[in-house]
């Protein structure tokens, strides 16, 4: 699935530098960032929902 995002110029420069310095593609790093970041966000938000239910005595 193709998705487009707009990056801040500084972020794009950092991504360009990382990709050119390591010989990997920008797409590789974007996938890595999304995969790891999504896992962290899922952990945080799903845990927050459970905590709220525990506080309400629902769980």
C-alpha distance matrix in Angstrom:
0.0 3.8 6.5 10.1 13.1 16.7 18.8 22.6 24.3 25.9 22.7 21.3 24.6 24.6 21.1 22.4 25.6 24.1 21.9 24.8 27.3 25.5 24.1 20.5 17.6 16.5 12.9 14.7 16.6 13.8 12.1 15.7 16.5 13.7 14.5 18.2 18.3 16.4 18.9 21.7 20.7 20.5 23.9 25.4 24.5 25.0 28.3 29.3 29.0 31.1 33.6 34.0 34.7 37.2 38.9 39.2 40.7 38.0 37.1
3.8 0.0 3.8 6.8 10.2 13.6 15.9 19.6 21.2 23.1 20.1 18.4 21.7 22.1 18.8 19.8 23.2 22.2 19.9 22.7 25.4 24.1 22.6 19.2 15.9 14.4 11.2 13.8 15.4 12.5 11.8 15.6 16.0 13.6 15.3 18.7 18.4 17.1 20.1 22.4 21.4 21.8 25.1 26.3 25.5 26.5 29.7 30.4 30.3 32.7 34.9 35.2 36.2 38.8 40.2 40.7 42.4 39.9 39.1
6.5 3.8 0.0 3.8 6.8 10.4 12.8 16.5 18.5 20.4 17.5 16.2 19.8 20.2 17.2 18.6 22.0 21.2 19.5 22.4 25.0 24.0 23.0 19.7 16.3 14.0 11.3 14.1 14.7 11.3 11.4 14.9 14.4 12.0 14.4 17.4 16.4 15.3 18.7 20.5 19.1 20.0 23.4 24.1 23.2 24.7 27.7 28.1 28.2 30.8 32.8 32.9 34.2 36.8 37.9 38.4 40.4 38.1 37.5
10.1 6.8 3.8 0.0 3.8 6.9 9.7 13.4 15.2 17.5 15.0 13.5 17.1 18.0 15.4 16.6 20.1 19.9 18.4 21.0 23.8 23.4 22.5 19.5 16.0 13.2 11.4 14.7 14.7 11.3 12.6 15.9 14.8 13.0 16.1 18.6 17.2 16.8 20.4 21.6 20.1 21.6 24.9 25.1 24.3 26.3 29.2 29.2 29.6 32.4 34.0 34.0 35.7 38.2 39.1 39.7 41.9 39.9 39.3
13.1 10.2 6.8 3.8 0.0 3.8 6.4 9.9 12.3 14.4 11.9 11.0 14.8 15.6 13.5 15.2 18.5 18.3 17.6 20.3 22.7 22.6 22.3 19.5 16.2 12.9 11.9 14.9 14.0 10.5 12.6 15.3 13.4 12.0 15.6 17.4 15.5 15.7 19.4 20.0 18.5 20.5 23.6 23.3 22.7 25.1 27.7 27.4 28.2 31.2 32.4 32.4 34.4 36.8 37.3 38.2 40.6 38.8 38.3
16.7 13.6 10.4 6.9 3.8 0.0 3.8 6.8 9.0 11.6 9.9 9.1 12.7 14.1 12.8 14.2 17.3 17.9 17.5 19.8 22.2 22.8 22.7 20.3 17.2 13.6 13.7 16.7 15.3 12.3 15.1 17.3 15.0 14.4 18.2 19.5 17.3 18.1 21.7 21.8 20.4 22.9 25.6 25.0 24.6 27.3 29.6 29.0 30.1 33.2 34.1 34.0 36.3 38.6 38.8 39.8 42.4 40.9 40.5
18.8 15.9 12.8 9.7 6.4 3.8 0.0 3.8 6.2 8.1 6.1 6.0 9.5 10.6 9.8 11.6 14.3 14.9 15.2 17.4 19.4 20.3 20.7 18.6 15.9 12.2 13.1 15.7 13.6 11.1 14.5 15.9 13.4 13.7 17.5 18.2 16.1 17.6 21.0 20.6 19.7 22.6 24.9 24.1 24.3 27.2 29.1 28.6 30.1 33.0 33.6 33.8 36.4 38.3 38.5 39.8 42.4 41.1 40.5
22.6 19.6 16.5 13.4 9.9 6.8 3.8 0.0 3.8 5.5 5.2 6.3 8.7 10.0 10.6 12.2 14.3 15.5 16.5 18.3 19.9 21.3 22.1 20.5 18.2 14.5 16.1 18.4 15.9 14.0 17.5 18.4 15.6 16.4 20.1 20.2 17.9 19.9 23.1 22.2 21.3 24.5 26.5 25.3 25.7 28.9 30.4 29.6 31.4 34.4 34.6 34.7 37.5 39.4 39.2 40.7 43.4 42.4 41.9
24.3 21.2 18.5 15.2 12.3 9.0 6.2 3.8 0.0 3.8 5.4 5.1 6.2 8.7 9.8 10.3 12.2 14.2 15.2 16.3 18.0 20.0 20.7 19.6 17.5 14.2 16.4 18.7 16.4 15.1 18.9 19.7 17.3 18.7 22.2 22.3 20.5 22.7 25.8 24.9 24.4 27.7 29.5 28.5 29.1 32.2 33.7 33.0 35.0 37.8 38.0 38.3 41.1 42.8 42.7 44.3 46.9 46.0 45.4
25.9 23.1 20.4 17.5 14.4 11.6 8.1 5.5 3.8 0.0 3.8 5.4 5.1 6.3 8.6 9.8 10.6 12.4 14.2 15.3 16.3 18.4 19.8 19.0 17.4 14.2 16.9 18.5 15.6 15.0 18.7 18.8 16.3 18.3 21.6 21.1 19.4 22.1 24.8 23.6 23.5 26.9 28.3 27.2 28.3 31.4 32.5 32.0 34.2 36.9 36.8 37.4 40.3 41.7 41.5 43.4 46.0 45.3 44.4
22.7 20.1 17.5 15.0 11.9 9.9 6.1 5.2 5.4 3.8 0.0 3.8 5.4 5.1 6.2 8.5 9.9 10.6 12.2 14.2 15.2 16.6 17.9 16.5 14.9 11.4 13.7 15.2 12.2 11.3 15.0 15.1 12.5 14.5 17.8 17.4 15.8 18.5 21.2 20.2 20.2 23.5 25.0 24.2 25.3 28.3 29.5 29.2 31.4 33.9 34.1 34.8 37.6 39.0 39.1 41.0 43.4 42.5 41.5
21.3 18.4 16.2 13.5 11.0 9.1 6.0 6.3 5.1 5.4 3.8 0.0 3.8 5.4 5.0 6.0 8.5 9.8 10.4 12.0 13.9 15.3 16.0 14.6 12.5 9.2 11.7 13.8 11.5 10.7 14.5 15.3 13.4 15.1 18.4 18.7 17.5 19.9 22.7 22.3 22.3 25.3 27.1 26.7 27.6 30.4 31.9 31.8 33.7 36.3 36.7 37.4 40.0 41.6 41.9 43.6 45.9 44.8 43.8
24.6 21.7 19.8 17.1 14.8 12.7 9.5 8.7 6.2 5.1 5.4 3.8 0.0 3.8 5.4 5.0 6.1 8.6 9.8 10.5 11.9 14.2 15.2 14.7 13.4 10.7 14.0 15.5 13.1 13.3 17.0 17.2 15.6 18.0 20.9 20.8 19.9 22.7 25.1 24.6 25.0 28.1 29.6 29.1 30.3 33.1 34.3 34.3 36.5 38.9 39.1 40.0 42.7 44.1 44.3 46.2 48.5 47.6 46.5
24.6 22.1 20.2 18.0 15.6 14.1 10.6 10.0 8.7 6.3 5.1 5.4 3.8 0.0 3.8 5.5 5.1 6.1 8.6 10.0 10.4 12.2 14.0 13.4 12.7 10.1 13.4 14.0 11.1 11.8 15.4 14.9 13.2 16.0 18.7 18.1 17.4 20.5 22.6 21.8 22.7 25.8 26.9 26.6 28.2 30.9 31.8 32.0 34.4 36.6 36.7 37.9 40.6 41.7 42.0 44.1 46.3 45.4 44.1
21.1 18.8 17.2 15.4 13.5 12.8 9.8 10.6 9.8 8.6 6.2 5.0 5.4 3.8 0.0 3.8 5.4 5.1 6.1 8.5 9.8 10.7 11.8 10.4 9.2 6.4 9.6 10.4 7.7 8.5 12.1 12.0 10.9 13.5 16.1 16.1 15.8 18.5 20.7 20.6 21.4 24.2 25.6 25.7 27.1 29.5 30.8 31.3 33.4 35.5 36.0 37.2 39.7 40.9 41.6 43.5 45.5 44.4 43.0
22.4 19.8 18.6 16.6 15.2 14.2 11.6 12.2 10.3 9.8 8.5 6.0 5.0 5.5 3.8 0.0 3.8 5.5 5.2 6.1 8.4 10.1 10.4 9.9 8.6 6.7 10.4 11.6 10.0 11.1 14.4 14.7 14.2 16.7 19.1 19.4 19.4 21.9 24.2 24.2 25.1 27.7 29.3 29.4 30.8 33.1 34.5 35.0 37.0 39.2 39.8 41.0 43.3 44.7 45.3 47.2 49.2 48.0 46.7
25.6 23.2 22.0 20.1 18.5 17.3 14.3 14.3 12.2 10.6 9.9 8.5 6.1 5.1 5.4 3.8 0.0 3.8 5.5 5.2 5.9 8.5 9.9 10.4 10.5 9.4 13.1 13.4 11.4 13.3 16.5 15.9 15.4 18.5 20.6 20.3 20.5 23.4 25.2 25.0 26.2 29.0 30.1 30.2 32.0 34.3 35.3 35.9 38.2 40.2 40.5 41.9 44.4 45.5 46.1 48.2 50.1 49.2 47.6
24.1 22.2 21.2 19.9 18.3 17.9 14.9 15.5 14.2 12.4 10.6 9.8 8.6 6.1 5.1 5.5 3.8 0.0 3.8 5.6 5.2 6.1 8.3 8.1 8.9 8.1 11.5 10.8 8.5 11.1 13.9 12.8 12.7 16.0 17.6 17.1 17.8 20.8 22.2 22.1 23.8 26.4 27.3 27.7 29.6 31.8 32.7 33.6 35.9 37.6 38.1 39.7 42.0 42.9 43.7 46.0 47.7 46.7 44.9
21.9 19.9 19.5 18.4 17.6 17.5 15.2 16.5 15.2 14.2 12.2 10.4 9.8 8.6 6.1 5.2 5.5 3.8 0.0 3.8 5.5 5.4 5.7 5.0 5.4 5.5 9.0 8.6 7.6 10.3 12.6 12.3 13.0 15.8 17.3 17.6 18.6 21.1 22.7 23.2 24.7 27.0 28.2 29.0 30.6 32.5 33.8 34.9 36.9 38.6 39.4 41.0 43.1 44.2 45.2 47.2 48.9 47.6 45.9
24.8 22.7 22.4 21.0 20.3 19.8 17.4 18.3 16.3 15.3 14.2 12.0 10.5 10.0 8.5 6.1 5.2 5.6 3.8 0.0 3.8 5.6 5.3 6.9 7.7 8.6 12.1 11.9 11.4 13.9 16.3 16.1 16.8 19.6 21.1 21.4 22.3 24.9 26.5 26.9 28.4 30.7 31.9 32.6 34.3 36.3 37.5 38.5 40.6 42.3 43.0 44.6 46.8 47.8 48.8 50.9 52.6 51.3 49.6
27.3 25.4 25.0 23.8 22.7 22.2 19.4 19.9 18.0 16.3 15.2 13.9 11.9 10.4 9.8 8.4 5.9 5.2 5.5 3.8 0.0 3.8 5.9 8.1 10.1 11.0 14.4 13.4 12.3 15.3 17.5 16.5 17.1 20.4 21.6 21.2 22.4 25.3 26.4 26.5 28.4 30.8 31.6 32.3 34.4 36.3 37.1 38.2 40.6 42.1 42.6 44.4 46.7 47.4 48.4 50.7 52.2 51.2 49.3
25.5 24.1 24.0 23.4 22.6 22.8 20.3 21.3 20.0 18.4 16.6 15.3 14.2 12.2 10.7 10.1 8.5 6.1 5.4 5.6 3.8 0.0 3.8 5.5 8.6 10.2 12.9 11.0 10.5 14.0 15.5 14.2 15.6 18.7 19.3 19.1 20.9 23.5 24.3 24.8 27.0 29.0 29.7 30.8 32.9 34.5 35.4 36.9 39.0 40.3 41.1 43.1 45.1 45.8 47.0 49.3 50.6 49.5 47.4
24.1 22.6 23.0 22.5 22.3 22.7 20.7 22.1 20.7 19.8 17.9 16.0 15.2 14.0 11.8 10.4 9.9 8.3 5.7 5.3 5.9 3.8 0.0 3.8 6.7 9.5 11.8 10.4 11.0 14.2 15.4 14.9 16.8 19.5 20.0 20.5 22.3 24.6 25.6 26.6 28.5 30.3 31.3 32.6 34.5 35.9 37.1 38.7 40.6 41.9 43.0 44.8 46.7 47.6 48.9 51.0 52.4 50.9 48.9
20.5 19.2 19.7 19.5 19.5 20.3 18.6 20.5 19.6 19.0 16.5 14.6 14.7 13.4 10.4 9.9 10.4 8.1 5.0 6.9 8.1 5.5 3.8 0.0 3.8 6.7 8.4 6.6 7.7 10.8 11.7 11.5 13.6 16.0 16.5 17.3 19.2 21.1 22.3 23.5 25.3 26.9 28.2 29.6 31.2 32.6 34.0 35.6 37.3 38.7 39.9 41.7 43.4 44.5 45.9 47.8 49.2 47.6 45.7
17.6 15.9 16.3 16.0 16.2 17.2 15.9 18.2 17.5 17.4 14.9 12.5 13.4 12.7 9.2 8.6 10.5 8.9 5.4 7.7 10.1 8.6 6.7 3.8 0.0 3.8 5.2 5.2 6.8 8.8 10.1 11.0 12.7 14.5 15.6 17.0 18.4 20.0 21.7 23.1 24.3 26.0 27.7 28.9 30.2 31.7 33.4 34.7 36.2 38.0 39.3 40.7 42.5 43.8 45.2 46.9 48.4 46.7 45.0
16.5 14.4 14.0 13.2 12.9 13.6 12.2 14.5 14.2 14.2 11.4 9.2 10.7 10.1 6.4 6.7 9.4 8.1 5.5 8.6 11.0 10.2 9.5 6.7 3.8 0.0 3.8 5.4 5.3 6.2 8.6 9.9 10.5 12.2 14.2 15.5 16.1 17.9 20.0 21.0 21.9 23.9 25.8 26.6 27.7 29.5 31.3 32.3 33.8 35.8 37.0 38.2 40.2 41.7 42.8 44.4 46.2 44.6 43.1
12.9 11.2 11.3 11.4 11.9 13.7 13.1 16.1 16.4 16.9 13.7 11.7 14.0 13.4 9.6 10.4 13.1 11.5 9.0 12.1 14.4 12.9 11.8 8.4 5.2 3.8 0.0 3.8 5.5 5.0 6.1 8.5 9.8 10.5 12.1 14.2 15.0 16.0 18.2 19.8 20.5 22.0 24.2 25.4 26.2 27.6 29.7 30.9 32.1 34.0 35.5 36.7 38.4 40.0 41.4 42.8 44.4 42.6 41.1
14.7 13.8 14.1 14.7 14.9 16.7 15.7 18.4 18.7 18.5 15.2 13.8 15.5 14.0 10.4 11.6 13.4 10.8 8.6 11.9 13.4 11.0 10.4 6.6 5.2 5.4 3.8 0.0 3.8 5.5 5.3 6.3 8.7 10.1 10.6 12.4 14.0 15.3 16.8 18.5 19.8 21.2 22.9 24.4 25.7 26.9 28.7 30.2 31.6 33.1 34.6 36.2 37.7 39.1 40.6 42.3 43.6 41.9 40.1
16.6 15.4 14.7 14.7 14.0 15.3 13.6 15.9 16.4 15.6 12.2 11.5 13.1 11.1 7.7 10.0 11.4 8.5 7.6 11.4 12.3 10.5 11.0 7.7 6.8 5.3 5.5 3.8 0.0 3.8 5.4 4.9 6.0 8.5 9.8 10.5 11.7 13.8 15.4 16.4 17.8 19.7 21.1 22.3 23.7 25.3 26.9 28.1 29.8 31.5 32.6 34.2 36.1 37.3 38.6 40.4 41.9 40.4 38.7
13.8 12.5 11.3 11.3 10.5 12.3 11.1 14.0 15.1 15.0 11.3 10.7 13.3 11.8 8.5 11.1 13.3 11.1 10.3 13.9 15.3 14.0 14.2 10.8 8.8 6.2 5.0 5.5 3.8 0.0 3.8 5.4 5.1 6.1 8.5 10.0 10.2 11.7 14.1 15.2 15.8 17.8 19.8 20.7 21.6 23.4 25.3 26.3 27.7 29.7 31.0 32.2 34.0 35.6 36.8 38.3 40.0 38.4 36.9
12.1 11.8 11.4 12.6 12.6 15.1 14.5 17.5 18.9 18.7 15.0 14.5 17.0 15.4 12.1 14.4 16.5 13.9 12.6 16.3 17.5 15.5 15.4 11.7 10.1 8.6 6.1 5.3 5.4 3.8 0.0 3.8 5.5 5.1 6.0 8.5 9.7 10.3 12.2 14.2 15.0 16.2 18.3 19.8 20.7 21.9 23.9 25.4 26.5 28.2 29.9 31.2 32.7 34.2 35.8 37.3 38.7 36.8 35.2
15.7 15.6 14.9 15.9 15.3 17.3 15.9 18.4 19.7 18.8 15.1 15.3 17.2 14.9 12.0 14.7 15.9 12.8 12.3 16.1 16.5 14.2 14.9 11.5 11.0 9.9 8.5 6.3 4.9 5.4 3.8 0.0 3.8 5.5 5.2 6.1 8.2 9.8 10.8 12.4 14.1 15.4 16.8 18.4 19.9 21.1 22.6 24.3 25.8 27.2 28.6 30.3 31.9 33.1 34.6 36.4 37.7 36.1 34.2
16.5 16.0 14.4 14.8 13.4 15.0 13.4 15.6 17.3 16.3 12.5 13.4 15.6 13.2 10.9 14.2 15.4 12.7 13.0 16.8 17.1 15.6 16.8 13.6 12.7 10.5 9.8 8.7 6.0 5.1 5.5 3.8 0.0 3.8 5.6 5.4 5.7 8.2 10.0 10.5 11.8 13.9 15.4 16.3 17.8 19.5 20.9 22.1 23.9 25.6 26.7 28.2 30.1 31.3 32.5 34.4 36.0 34.6 32.9
13.7 13.6 12.0 13.0 12.0 14.4 13.7 16.4 18.7 18.3 14.5 15.1 18.0 16.0 13.5 16.7 18.5 16.0 15.8 19.6 20.4 18.7 19.5 16.0 14.5 12.2 10.5 10.1 8.5 6.1 5.1 5.5 3.8 0.0 3.8 5.6 5.1 5.6 8.3 9.7 10.1 11.7 13.9 15.0 15.8 17.3 19.3 20.5 21.7 23.7 25.1 26.3 28.0 29.6 30.9 32.4 34.0 32.3 30.8
14.5 15.3 14.4 16.1 15.6 18.2 17.5 20.1 22.2 21.6 17.8 18.4 20.9 18.7 16.1 19.1 20.6 17.6 17.3 21.1 21.6 19.3 20.0 16.5 15.6 14.2 12.1 10.6 9.8 8.5 6.0 5.2 5.6 3.8 0.0 3.8 5.6 5.3 6.3 8.8 10.1 10.7 12.5 14.5 15.6 16.4 18.2 20.0 21.2 22.6 24.3 25.9 27.3 28.6 30.3 31.9 33.1 31.3 29.4
18.2 18.7 17.4 18.6 17.4 19.5 18.2 20.2 22.3 21.1 17.4 18.7 20.8 18.1 16.1 19.4 20.3 17.1 17.6 21.4 21.2 19.1 20.5 17.3 17.0 15.5 14.2 12.4 10.5 10.0 8.5 6.1 5.4 5.6 3.8 0.0 3.8 5.5 5.2 6.4 8.8 10.0 10.8 12.5 14.5 15.5 16.7 18.5 20.3 21.4 22.6 24.6 26.2 27.1 28.7 30.7 31.9 30.4 28.4
18.3 18.4 16.4 17.2 15.5 17.3 16.1 17.9 20.5 19.4 15.8 17.5 19.9 17.4 15.8 19.4 20.5 17.8 18.6 22.3 22.4 20.9 22.3 19.2 18.4 16.1 15.0 14.0 11.7 10.2 9.7 8.2 5.7 5.1 5.6 3.8 0.0 3.8 5.4 5.1 6.1 8.6 9.9 10.6 12.1 14.0 15.3 16.4 18.3 20.0 21.0 22.5 24.5 25.7 26.8 28.7 30.3 29.0 27.3
16.4 17.1 15.3 16.8 15.7 18.1 17.6 19.9 22.7 22.1 18.5 19.9 22.7 20.5 18.5 21.9 23.4 20.8 21.1 24.9 25.3 23.5 24.6 21.1 20.0 17.9 16.0 15.3 13.8 11.7 10.3 9.8 8.2 5.6 5.3 5.5 3.8 0.0 3.8 5.4 5.0 6.0 8.5 9.8 10.4 11.7 13.8 15.1 16.3 18.0 19.6 20.9 22.5 24.0 25.5 27.0 28.5 26.8 25.2
18.9 20.1 18.7 20.4 19.4 21.7 21.0 23.1 25.8 24.8 21.2 22.7 25.1 22.6 20.7 24.2 25.2 22.2 22.7 26.5 26.4 24.3 25.6 22.3 21.7 20.0 18.2 16.8 15.4 14.1 12.2 10.8 10.0 8.3 6.3 5.2 5.4 3.8 0.0 3.8 5.5 5.2 6.2 8.6 10.1 10.5 12.0 14.2 15.5 16.5 18.1 20.0 21.3 22.4 24.2 26.0 27.0 25.4 23.4
21.7 22.4 20.5 21.6 20.0 21.8 20.6 22.2 24.9 23.6 20.2 22.3 24.6 21.8 20.6 24.2 25.0 22.1 23.2 26.9 26.5 24.8 26.6 23.5 23.1 21.0 19.8 18.5 16.4 15.2 14.2 12.4 10.5 9.7 8.8 6.4 5.1 5.4 3.8 0.0 3.8 5.5 5.2 6.2 8.7 10.0 10.6 12.2 14.4 15.6 16.4 18.4 20.3 21.0 22.4 24.5 25.8 24.7 22.8
20.7 21.4 19.1 20.1 18.5 20.4 19.7 21.3 24.4 23.5 20.2 22.3 25.0 22.7 21.4 25.1 26.2 23.8 24.7 28.4 28.4 27.0 28.5 25.3 24.3 21.9 20.5 19.8 17.8 15.8 15.0 14.1 11.8 10.1 10.1 8.8 6.1 5.0 5.5 3.8 0.0 3.8 5.4 5.1 6.0 8.2 9.7 10.4 12.2 14.2 15.1 16.4 18.4 19.8 20.9 22.6 24.3 23.0 21.6
20.5 21.8 20.0 21.6 20.5 22.9 22.6 24.5 27.7 26.9 23.5 25.3 28.1 25.8 24.2 27.7 29.0 26.4 27.0 30.7 30.8 29.0 30.3 26.9 26.0 23.9 22.0 21.2 19.7 17.8 16.2 15.4 13.9 11.7 10.7 10.0 8.6 6.0 5.2 5.5 3.8 0.0 3.8 5.5 5.4 5.7 8.1 9.7 10.5 12.0 13.9 15.3 16.6 18.1 19.8 21.2 22.5 20.8 19.2
23.9 25.1 23.4 24.9 23.6 25.6 24.9 26.5 29.5 28.3 25.0 27.1 29.6 26.9 25.6 29.3 30.1 27.3 28.2 31.9 31.6 29.7 31.3 28.2 27.7 25.8 24.2 22.9 21.1 19.8 18.3 16.8 15.4 13.9 12.5 10.8 9.9 8.5 6.2 5.2 5.4 3.8 0.0 3.8 5.8 5.5 5.9 8.5 10.1 10.7 12.0 14.3 15.6 16.3 18.1 20.1 21.1 19.8 17.7
25.4 26.3 24.1 25.1 23.3 25.0 24.1 25.3 28.5 27.2 24.2 26.7 29.1 26.6 25.7 29.4 30.2 27.7 29.0 32.6 32.3 30.8 32.6 29.6 28.9 26.6 25.4 24.4 22.3 20.7 19.8 18.4 16.3 15.0 14.5 12.5 10.6 9.8 8.6 6.2 5.1 5.5 3.8 0.0 3.8 5.7 5.3 6.1 8.8 10.1 10.4 12.3 14.5 15.3 16.3 18.5 20.0 19.2 17.6
24.5 25.5 23.2 24.3 22.7 24.6 24.3 25.7 29.1 28.3 25.3 27.6 30.3 28.2 27.1 30.8 32.0 29.6 30.6 34.3 34.4 32.9 34.5 31.2 30.2 27.7 26.2 25.7 23.7 21.6 20.7 19.9 17.8 15.8 15.6 14.5 12.1 10.4 10.1 8.7 6.0 5.4 5.8 3.8 0.0 3.8 5.4 5.0 6.3 8.8 9.8 10.6 12.6 14.3 15.3 16.7 18.6 17.3 16.3
25.0 26.5 24.7 26.3 25.1 27.3 27.2 28.9 32.2 31.4 28.3 30.4 33.1 30.9 29.5 33.1 34.3 31.8 32.5 36.3 36.3 34.5 35.9 32.6 31.7 29.5 27.6 26.9 25.3 23.4 21.9 21.1 19.5 17.3 16.4 15.5 14.0 11.7 10.5 10.0 8.2 5.7 5.5 5.7 3.8 0.0 3.8 5.4 5.1 6.4 8.7 10.0 10.9 12.5 14.4 15.6 16.8 15.1 13.6
28.3 29.7 27.7 29.2 27.7 29.6 29.1 30.4 33.7 32.5 29.5 31.9 34.3 31.8 30.8 34.5 35.3 32.7 33.8 37.5 37.1 35.4 37.1 34.0 33.4 31.3 29.7 28.7 26.9 25.3 23.9 22.6 20.9 19.3 18.2 16.7 15.3 13.8 12.0 10.6 9.7 8.1 5.9 5.3 5.4 3.8 0.0 3.8 5.4 5.1 6.1 8.6 9.9 10.5 12.3 14.3 15.2 14.3 12.4
29.3 30.4 28.1 29.2 27.4 29.0 28.6 29.6 33.0 32.0 29.2 31.8 34.3 32.0 31.3 35.0 35.9 33.6 34.9 38.5 38.2 36.9 38.7 35.6 34.7 32.3 30.9 30.2 28.1 26.3 25.4 24.3 22.1 20.5 20.0 18.5 16.4 15.1 14.2 12.2 10.4 9.7 8.5 6.1 5.0 5.4 3.8 0.0 3.8 5.5 5.0 6.2 8.7 9.8 10.5 12.4 14.3 13.7 12.7
29.0 30.3 28.2 29.6 28.2 30.1 30.1 31.4 35.0 34.2 31.4 33.7 36.5 34.4 33.4 37.0 38.2 35.9 36.9 40.6 40.6 39.0 40.6 37.3 36.2 33.8 32.1 31.6 29.8 27.7 26.5 25.8 23.9 21.7 21.2 20.3 18.3 16.3 15.5 14.4 12.2 10.5 10.1 8.8 6.3 5.1 5.4 3.8 0.0 3.8 5.4 5.2 6.4 8.7 10.0 10.8 12.5 11.1 10.6
31.1 32.7 30.8 32.4 31.2 33.2 33.0 34.4 37.8 36.9 33.9 36.3 38.9 36.6 35.5 39.2 40.2 37.6 38.6 42.3 42.1 40.3 41.9 38.7 38.0 35.8 34.0 33.1 31.5 29.7 28.2 27.2 25.6 23.7 22.6 21.4 20.0 18.0 16.5 15.6 14.2 12.0 10.7 10.1 8.8 6.4 5.1 5.5 3.8 0.0 3.8 5.4 5.1 6.2 8.6 9.9 10.5 9.2 7.6
33.6 34.9 32.8 34.0 32.4 34.1 33.6 34.6 38.0 36.8 34.1 36.7 39.1 36.7 36.0 39.8 40.5 38.1 39.4 43.0 42.6 41.1 43.0 39.9 39.3 37.0 35.5 34.6 32.6 31.0 29.9 28.6 26.7 25.1 24.3 22.6 21.0 19.6 18.1 16.4 15.1 13.9 12.0 10.4 9.8 8.7 6.1 5.0 5.4 3.8 0.0 3.8 5.4 5.0 6.2 8.6 9.8 9.9 8.6
34.0 35.2 32.9 34.0 32.4 34.0 33.8 34.7 38.3 37.4 34.8 37.4 40.0 37.9 37.2 41.0 41.9 39.7 41.0 44.6 44.4 43.1 44.8 41.7 40.7 38.2 36.7 36.2 34.2 32.2 31.2 30.3 28.2 26.3 25.9 24.6 22.5 20.9 20.0 18.4 16.4 15.3 14.3 12.3 10.6 10.0 8.6 6.2 5.2 5.4 3.8 0.0 3.8 5.4 5.1 6.3 8.7 8.7 9.0
34.7 36.2 34.2 35.7 34.4 36.3 36.4 37.5 41.1 40.3 37.6 40.0 42.7 40.6 39.7 43.3 44.4 42.0 43.1 46.8 46.7 45.1 46.7 43.4 42.5 40.2 38.4 37.7 36.1 34.0 32.7 31.9 30.1 28.0 27.3 26.2 24.5 22.5 21.3 20.3 18.4 16.6 15.6 14.5 12.6 10.9 9.9 8.7 6.4 5.1 5.4 3.8 0.0 3.8 5.4 5.0 6.2 5.1 5.6
37.2 38.8 36.8 38.2 36.8 38.6 38.3 39.4 42.8 41.7 39.0 41.6 44.1 41.7 40.9 44.7 45.5 42.9 44.2 47.8 47.4 45.8 47.6 44.5 43.8 41.7 40.0 39.1 37.3 35.6 34.2 33.1 31.3 29.6 28.6 27.1 25.7 24.0 22.4 21.0 19.8 18.1 16.3 15.3 14.3 12.5 10.5 9.8 8.7 6.2 5.0 5.4 3.8 0.0 3.8 5.4 5.0 5.7 4.8
38.9 40.2 37.9 39.1 37.3 38.8 38.5 39.2 42.7 41.5 39.1 41.9 44.3 42.0 41.6 45.3 46.1 43.7 45.2 48.8 48.4 47.0 48.9 45.9 45.2 42.8 41.4 40.6 38.6 36.8 35.8 34.6 32.5 30.9 30.3 28.7 26.8 25.5 24.2 22.4 20.9 19.8 18.1 16.3 15.3 14.4 12.3 10.5 10.0 8.6 6.2 5.1 5.4 3.8 0.0 3.8 5.4 7.6 8.1
39.2 40.7 38.4 39.7 38.2 39.8 39.8 40.7 44.3 43.4 41.0 43.6 46.2 44.1 43.5 47.2 48.2 46.0 47.2 50.9 50.7 49.3 51.0 47.8 46.9 44.4 42.8 42.3 40.4 38.3 37.3 36.4 34.4 32.4 31.9 30.7 28.7 27.0 26.0 24.5 22.6 21.2 20.1 18.5 16.7 15.6 14.3 12.4 10.8 9.9 8.6 6.3 5.0 5.4 3.8 0.0 3.8 5.5 7.8
40.7 42.4 40.4 41.9 40.6 42.4 42.4 43.4 46.9 46.0 43.4 45.9 48.5 46.3 45.5 49.2 50.1 47.7 48.9 52.6 52.2 50.6 52.4 49.2 48.4 46.2 44.4 43.6 41.9 40.0 38.7 37.7 36.0 34.0 33.1 31.9 30.3 28.5 27.0 25.8 24.3 22.5 21.1 20.0 18.6 16.8 15.2 14.3 12.5 10.5 9.8 8.7 6.2 5.0 5.4 3.8 0.0 3.8 5.5
38.0 39.9 38.1 39.9 38.8 40.9 41.1 42.4 46.0 45.3 42.5 44.8 47.6 45.4 44.4 48.0 49.2 46.7 47.6 51.3 51.2 49.5 50.9 47.6 46.7 44.6 42.6 41.9 40.4 38.4 36.8 36.1 34.6 32.3 31.3 30.4 29.0 26.8 25.4 24.7 23.0 20.8 19.8 19.2 17.3 15.1 14.3 13.7 11.1 9.2 9.9 8.7 5.1 5.7 7.6 5.5 3.8 0.0 3.8
37.1 39.1 37.5 39.3 38.3 40.5 40.5 41.9 45.4 44.4 41.5 43.8 46.5 44.1 43.0 46.7 47.6 44.9 45.9 49.6 49.3 47.4 48.9 45.7 45.0 43.1 41.1 40.1 38.7 36.9 35.2 34.2 32.9 30.8 29.4 28.4 27.3 25.2 23.4 22.8 21.6 19.2 17.7 17.6 16.3 13.6 12.4 12.7 10.6 7.6 8.6 9.0 5.6 4.8 8.1 7.8 5.5 3.8 0.0
